[in-house]
Amino acid sequence: MRATRFNSLAQLATVMAGFVVTILLLESEALLTWADRLDVGPARTRAVQATTALHRSLQPLGIERIRQESLSGLDRLGWTDDPARLLAARERFTSGPGAFDSPCAASARAPDLASKSAAPHAANLPIAAVVPRLTPLAPLPPLAQGQPRVVALVGDSMMAVGLSDVLLRQTAGSQNLRVIKAFKSGTGLARPDVFDWMQEYPAMIGAEKPDAIIVAIGANDGQGFVDNGKTLAFGTDSWVKVYQQRTADFLSLLTQNGARVVWIGLPPMKSGSYNDRAAEINRIAYSVVSQDPQATWWNPQPSLGDESVGFREFLTDPNGRITRIRAADGIHFSDEGAALLAPSLLQWLSPAPPAIAASGTPHEPSQGHAIPQQRARKVRTGRS
């Protein structure tokens, strides 16, 4: 009995050891990627050092190339929904085996947009001490007759949760608007090592050329990161300069084909410390976006109905009904909260034609009257 038990333990240990060795051999690059994506700190530094040494020692065996070819084949079969990886897999397939050194190399080379979007000297722009509360949206040029306006919804979960659902529903029947989804939760501009928007955005839109873009991004960016081998803590001067440049580069990427952009600022957050970080992100984004004539930084707070410019979770509509306008996490918009933003954004996308007065002369409709009516009606109906 003892021998059997000993043999069983020995066999189990052998199997486990074989499993660990297989993981180390086949997934050394994946382990390195995992280490890179850890939050900045001592644990990340040690993990990167260990996985880098392991990856370098295994490179001469040539196992990595076999792994890359296998993953590329799986990606083409639907293994991933990452647009850049899908683009890389397609290019690898059409170019033949060994065309690129890694699955990411194709996405790095394929979109010309990413290489043309540099925004030099953006890091030298002064950072605004405060952001304006009221930020009117400049009207878009008239729609070309018979051609729908191509609109891209871009960003992280601030776009993906609530806001995109409402905008997609309210534009579904429009013949004048065609909407492209280009958002992904859990992303941002602070960590291109985790998700690189400069590569992913061109892959998301493909051959499309949006002429209007609505951006909601930054909720995940209140963290430190590593730049050129140096760890930069959130909010330090060095961090601000790098993040400011990344914001400018991304905005330049969005606007380089003539698109007009509305960059939605982060709303107040429930957590005090998180709100402070969101405010810093807003100041940087406003400082960059306000310098671009094709872009507008738009403050969502007035639409949320809080005169104190603070976090507000519930709103009382004109009928006296209390409605949740922010998600329970204290970060995202609820559908009803997103519906409060939608009228202004939709009016920007499809401005109403001038009304004809009794005298026969055109005049602009009163924005202060039309939007609150739509807003109150949406809050009453709730989720559609």
Secondary structure as GFF3:
##gff-version 3
##sequence-region A 1 384
A	DSSP	alpha_helix	2	26	.	.	.	ID=ss1
A	DSSP	alpha_helix	28	36	.	.	.	ID=ss2
A	DSSP	alpha_helix	42	58	.	.	.	ID=ss3
A	DSSP	three_ten_helix	59	61	.	.	.	ID=ss4
A	DSSP	alpha_helix	63	76	.	.	.	ID=ss5
A	DSSP	alpha_helix	83	95	.	.	.	ID=ss6
A	DSSP	alpha_helix	103	109	.	.	.	ID=ss7
A	DSSP	alpha_helix	112	115	.	.	.	ID=ss8
A	DSSP	three_ten_helix	122	124	.	.	.	ID=ss9
A	DSSP	beta_strand	149	155	.	.	.	ID=ss10
A	DSSP	alpha_helix	157	160	.	.	.	ID=ss11
A	DSSP	alpha_helix	163	171	.	.	.	ID=ss12
A	DSSP	beta_strand	177	183	.	.	.	ID=ss13
A	DSSP	alpha_helix	197	205	.	.	.	ID=ss14
A	DSSP	beta_strand	212	216	.	.	.	ID=ss15
A	DSSP	beta_strand	225	227	.	.	.	ID=ss16
A	DSSP	beta_strand	230	232	.	.	.	ID=ss17
A	DSSP	alpha_helix	237	255	.	.	.	ID=ss18
A	DSSP	beta_strand	260	264	.	.	.	ID=ss19
A	DSSP	alpha_helix	272	289	.	.	.	ID=ss20
A	DSSP	beta_strand	295	298	.	.	.	ID=ss21
A	DSSP	alpha_helix	301	304	.	.	.	ID=ss22
A	DSSP	beta_strand	314	316	.	.	.	ID=ss23
A	DSSP	beta_strand	322	324	.	.	.	ID=ss24
A	DSSP	alpha_helix	335	349	.	.	.	ID=ss25
A	DSSP	beta_strand	355	356	.	.	.	ID=ss26
A	DSSP	beta_strand	362	363	.	.	.	ID=ss27
A	DSSP	alpha_helix	367	381	.	.	.	ID=ss28
###
